[in-house]
Amino acid sequence: MKIIPFNNLVLVEPIAKQDEVKAGGIILPEKHVGRYIKYKVLAVGGTVIGIKVGDTVLGNPKPENEVVNKEGHKLINSHDLFARIIEE
């Protein structure tokens, strides 16, 4: 099934983070780390500017409205995305 977002919606796939190890060897599970999550952009709605398919972006780990399919892809509003990551 192919999903094509409308308007300001973006189809993303969460990028799994490794558990974070703090000084002293304390391991924090992913659910307790940070206030953002990395996503890979799979499809972009027609009114979204500055994001394209294949980009890696930072976004809200708990978007206001989201639709999740069986593969774990999320359809979220673009306003729940904070920044695009550019690897150098």
C-alpha positions in Angstrom: 0.0 0.0 0.0 1.3 3.5 -0.9 0.5 6.4 1.4 0.5 9.9 -0.1 0.1 12.7 2.5 -2.2 15.7 1.9 -1.6 19.3 2.8 0.9 19.7 5.7 1.2 16.0 6.6 4.5 14.1 6.5 4.9 10.3 6.4 7.9 9.4 8.6 9.7 6.3 9.9 11.2 6.6 13.4 14.9 5.9 13.5 15.7 3.7 16.4 18.0 5.2 19.0 20.5 3.2 21.0 20.1 3.3 24.8 22.2 6.1 26.2 24.9 5.4 28.7 25.6 8.1 31.3 28.8 8.7 33.2 29.0 6.0 35.9 27.6 3.4 33.6 23.9 4.1 34.2 21.9 3.1 31.1 18.9 5.1 30.2 16.3 3.3 28.0 15.3 5.1 24.8 11.9 6.1 26.3 13.7 8.3 28.9 16.3 10.0 26.6 15.8 13.4 25.1 12.8 15.5 24.1 13.0 14.7 20.4 13.2 11.7 18.1 14.9 11.3 14.7 12.7 10.4 11.8 13.4 9.5 8.2 11.0 11.2 5.7 9.2 8.8 3.4 6.6 11.1 1.8 5.6 14.8 2.0 2.3 16.6 1.6 1.9 19.3 -1.0 2.1 22.4 1.3 5.2 21.3 3.3 8.2 23.5 2.6 11.9 22.7 3.4 11.5 18.9 3.8 11.9 16.3 1.1 11.8 12.5 0.9 14.9 10.9 2.3 15.7 13.7 4.8 16.4 13.0 8.4 14.5 15.3 10.7 14.1 15.9 14.5 10.5 15.8 15.8 8.3 15.6 18.7 8.3 12.0 20.2 4.6 12.3 21.0 3.0 14.2 18.0 -0.3 16.0 18.6 -2.1 13.8 15.9 -0.6 10.7 14.4 -1.6 7.7 12.4 0.6 4.7 12.6 0.5 1.8 10.1 1.5 -1.8 10.8 5.1 -1.1 9.6 5.5 1.5 12.3 5.4 4.5 9.8 3.7 7.6 11.2 1.7 10.2 9.4 2.2 13.4 11.4 1.7 17.2 11.0 4.8 19.1 9.8 4.5 21.4 12.8 5.6 18.5 15.0 9.0 18.5 13.2 11.7 20.8 14.5 14.7 20.7 12.2 16.3 18.9 9.3 19.6 17.2 10.0 22.4 17.7 7.4 25.3 15.3 7.8 28.7 16.8 6.8 
